[in-house]
Amino acid sequence: MRANRRLAIQALAGALAVPVLALAGARTAAAQTSNPAFDRSRLDRLVAAYPDHLAAIEGDTLVWRDGSRMPTGAGQPERSFDAMLKAATIADQLRQRYEPGPPAGPPSRDHSPGRIRNTPFFIAMYGDCRRGAVSPRLRPVTWMPRTAPQPLPVTTVNDIATRMERVIAALEGLPDRFKAYLVPSGGTYNCRTVADTGLLSMHSWGAAIDVAVARSDYWSWARRRGDIPYRNRIPFEIAEPFEAEGFIWGGKWYHYDTMHFEYRPELFA
């Protein structure tokens, strides 16, 4: 398994690595303003969030517990959201922090913490579903067993299946008026890509769940020229148990996906 992980990291990191552009002369003051220094404490938070897998940060390198090493890209300047979305470094996926608690208002433009993902990082942690490496780590979890039982496959990596069961227990304790937002679930594991990036979804690792689609909203369904009009019908009472277990909510994204929750403890402010 460790040898396969090393091969996967080397191949995917090479394919998706972001090249460092050679700039002639010093950066202009304007460029320096738009490319603030990366907060390296976020790399420490990343290691702390996944103690079973990550060992340390050495310079600009992430060291895995099996000895594998991956470049973080922490020394590279911040790029546009679209550029990071399509080819993120590990540092890029940590640049936007997730604020737990009730939303203060619609997210600011392009603030979608969690959408920026370094694919080789997640493949190294959860496996590559396209090669059958994810399925052996899944186990069935019963979604809303007292309301409308629905078996769903969830990864056991990082104890996510167990965490999901604790979320479900809390959701079952909510008043009945919330249940229409929860059942039936839109699903968990699905080896697929994200439509606007072509990169693997968090569903590809069994580390995400969609609640009831009929009461949800998705940014591409309502996109207009220019800014995306924010829309959400999911009560925060549903998101709260997820956040307590390290899941982030797509309802707090500028590119909102209000049915969506994924396990990303490293992003919490």
C-alpha positions in Angstrom: 0.0 0.0 0.0 2.8 2.4 0.9 4.6 1.7 -2.4 1.4 2.3 -4.3 0.9 5.6 -2.4 4.4 6.8 -3.3 3.8 6.0 -7.0 0.4 7.7 -6.9 2.0 10.8 -5.3 4.8 11.0 -7.8 2.7 10.5 -10.8 -0.2 12.8 -9.8 2.0 15.5 -8.3 3.9 15.7 -11.5 0.8 15.9 -13.6 -1.0 18.5 -11.5 2.0 20.5 -10.1 1.8 24.2 -10.6 4.9 25.6 -12.2 6.7 28.5 -10.6 6.9 31.3 -13.2 10.3 32.9 -13.6 9.7 36.6 -13.4 12.3 39.0 -14.7 13.4 41.5 -12.0 11.6 42.2 -8.7 7.9 42.0 -8.3 6.1 45.3 -8.5 4.5 46.7 -5.3 1.0 46.0 -6.8 1.9 42.3 -7.4 3.2 42.0 -3.9 0.0 43.4 -2.5 -2.1 40.9 -4.5 0.1 38.0 -3.5 0.3 38.1 0.4 2.7 35.7 2.1 1.2 32.3 3.0 0.4 31.7 6.6 2.5 28.7 7.4 0.7 28.0 10.6 -2.0 26.5 8.3 0.3 23.7 7.3 0.8 22.9 11.0 -3.0 22.8 11.3 -3.2 20.4 8.3 -0.8 18.0 10.0 -2.7 18.2 13.3 -6.0 17.5 11.5 -4.9 14.2 10.0 -2.6 12.6 12.6 -3.0 9.1 11.3 -1.5 10.1 8.0 0.7 13.2 8.2 3.9 13.4 10.2 5.5 16.8 9.7 6.2 19.9 7.6 9.9 20.2 6.5 10.4 23.5 4.8 8.0 23.5 1.8 7.5 19.7 2.0 4.7 17.7 3.6 6.0 14.4 5.1 3.6 11.5 5.4 3.8 8.9 8.1 4.8 6.2 5.5 7.8 8.4 4.5 6.2 9.8 1.3 6.8 13.5 0.6 4.8 16.0 -1.3 5.6 19.7 -2.2 3.2 22.1 -0.5 3.7 25.1 -2.8 3.8 27.4 0.2 6.6 29.5 -1.3 4.6 30.2 -4.4 2.5 33.4 -4.7 -1.3 33.3 -4.4 -3.1 33.1 -7.7 -6.6 33.8 -8.9 -9.4 31.7 -7.5 -10.0 30.1 -10.9 -6.3 29.2 -11.3 -6.2 27.6 -7.9 -9.5 25.8 -8.4 -8.1 24.0 -11.5 -4.6 23.2 -10.4 -4.2 23.7 -6.6 -1.1 23.2 -4.5 -1.6 21.9 -1.0 -1.0 25.5 0.3 -3.7 26.8 -2.1 -6.3 24.6 -0.6 -5.6 26.1 2.8 -5.7 29.7 1.8 -9.4 30.2 2.5 -10.5 29.5 6.0 -13.9 28.1 7.0 -15.9 30.0 9.7 -18.1 27.7 11.8 -21.3 28.9 13.3 -24.4 30.6 11.8 -23.6 32.5 8.6 -23.2 36.3 9.0 -24.5 36.9 5.5 -23.8 35.8 1.9 -20.2 34.8 1.2 -17.9 37.3 -0.5 -17.0 36.8 -4.1 -15.1 33.6 -4.7 -14.9 32.8 -1.0 -15.6 29.0 -1.2 -13.3 27.4 1.4 -13.0 23.7 0.5 -13.7 23.9 -3.2 -10.0 24.4 -3.8 -8.5 20.9 -3.6 -5.1 19.3 -4.3 -6.2 16.0 -5.9 -2.9 14.1 -5.2 -3.2 14.9 -1.5 -6.7 13.3 -1.2 -5.8 10.3 -3.4 -2.8 9.7 -1.2 -5.0 9.8 1.9 -8.2 8.0 0.7 -7.1 6.1 -2.4 -7.9 6.4 -6.1 -11.5 5.3 -6.8 -10.7 4.9 -10.5 -8.3 2.1 -9.5 -10.7 0.5 -7.0 -8.7 1.7 -4.0 -11.6 3.5 -2.2 -14.3 0.8 -2.1 -12.4 -1.6 0.3 -12.4 1.3 2.9 -16.1 2.0 2.7 -18.7 0.7 5.1 -22.5 1.2 5.1 -24.0 3.9 7.4 -27.7 4.1 7.8 -28.9 7.7 7.0 -31.8 8.9 9.2 -32.7 5.4 10.5 -35.7 6.5 12.5 -37.1 8.8 9.8 -36.4 7.1 6.5 -33.6 4.5 6.6 -31.2 4.7 3.8 -27.9 2.8 3.6 -25.0 4.9 2.4 -21.4 3.9 1.8 -18.9 6.1 3.8 -15.2 5.9 4.1 -13.7 4.5 7.4 -10.5 6.6 6.8 -10.2 9.3 9.5 -13.1 7.6 11.3 -15.5 9.5 8.9 -18.1 6.7 9.0 -18.2 6.9 12.8 -18.3 10.7 12.7 -21.2 10.5 10.2 -23.1 8.3 12.6 -22.8 10.8 15.4 -24.0 13.5 13.0 -27.0 11.4 12.1 -27.8 10.8 15.8 -27.9 14.6 16.3 -30.0 15.2 13.2 -32.5 12.6 14.3 -32.9 14.6 17.5 -34.0 17.7 15.6 -37.8 18.6 15.4 -39.7 16.9 12.7 -39.9 20.1 10.6 -36.2 19.7 9.7 -36.5 16.2 8.3 -37.8 17.3 4.9 -34.4 18.9 4.3 -32.6 15.7 5.0 -34.4 12.8 3.3 -33.8 11.2 1.0 -30.1 11.9 0.9 -28.6 12.8 -2.4 -25.8 10.3 -1.8 -22.3 9.8 -0.5 -19.7 7.8 -2.4 -19.6 8.4 -6.1 -16.5 8.0 -8.2 -17.0 11.2 -10.3 -15.5 14.5 -11.2 -16.7 18.0 -10.5 -18.5 19.5 -13.5 -16.6 22.8 -13.7 -13.1 21.5 -13.0 -12.9 18.0 -14.2 -11.2 17.0 -11.0 -12.3 14.3 -8.6 -15.1 15.2 -6.2 -14.9 14.6 -2.4 -17.7 12.1 -3.1 -15.1 10.1 -4.9 -13.5 9.2 -1.6 -16.7 8.6 0.4 -15.9 11.6 2.5 -18.9 13.8 1.5 -22.7 13.6 1.7 -25.5 15.5 0.0 -28.7 16.0 2.0 -32.2 16.2 0.3 -31.7 17.7 -3.2 -35.3 18.9 -3.5 -34.8 21.6 -0.8 -31.3 22.5 -1.9 -29.7 25.1 -4.1 -26.6 24.9 -6.4 -24.8 27.9 -7.8 -24.7 26.7 -11.4 -28.5 26.3 -11.4 -29.0 30.0 -10.9 -25.9 31.5 -12.5 -26.2 34.9 -14.1 -23.7 37.0 -16.0 -21.3 38.5 -13.4 -22.0 37.8 -9.7 -23.8 34.6 -8.7 -27.0 35.4 -6.8 -26.8 33.6 -3.4 -29.6 31.3 -2.4 -30.1 28.9 0.5 -33.0 27.1 2.1 -31.2 24.7 4.4 -31.5 25.8 8.1 -28.2 26.2 10.0 -29.5 23.7 12.6 -28.8 21.0 10.1 -25.2 22.2 9.4 -24.3 22.6 13.1 -23.9 18.8 13.9 -21.8 18.4 10.8 -19.5 21.2 11.8 -19.1 19.7 15.2 -17.6 16.6 13.6 -15.3 18.5 11.2 -17.5 18.7 8.1 -17.7 21.9 6.2 -21.0 23.1 4.5 -21.3 24.1 0.9 -24.0 26.6 2.0 -21.2 28.9 3.1 -19.6 29.0 -0.3 -19.9 31.8 -2.9 -20.2 28.9 -5.3 -22.9 27.5 -3.0 -23.9 23.9 -2.9 -26.3 23.9 0.0 -26.9 20.1 0.0 -23.2 19.3 0.3 -21.1 18.5 3.4 -17.5 17.2 3.3 -15.0 16.2 5.9 -12.3 19.0 6.0 -11.2 19.7 9.6 -8.0 21.5 8.5 -10.0 24.4 7.2 -11.8 25.5 10.4 -10.8 28.9 11.7 
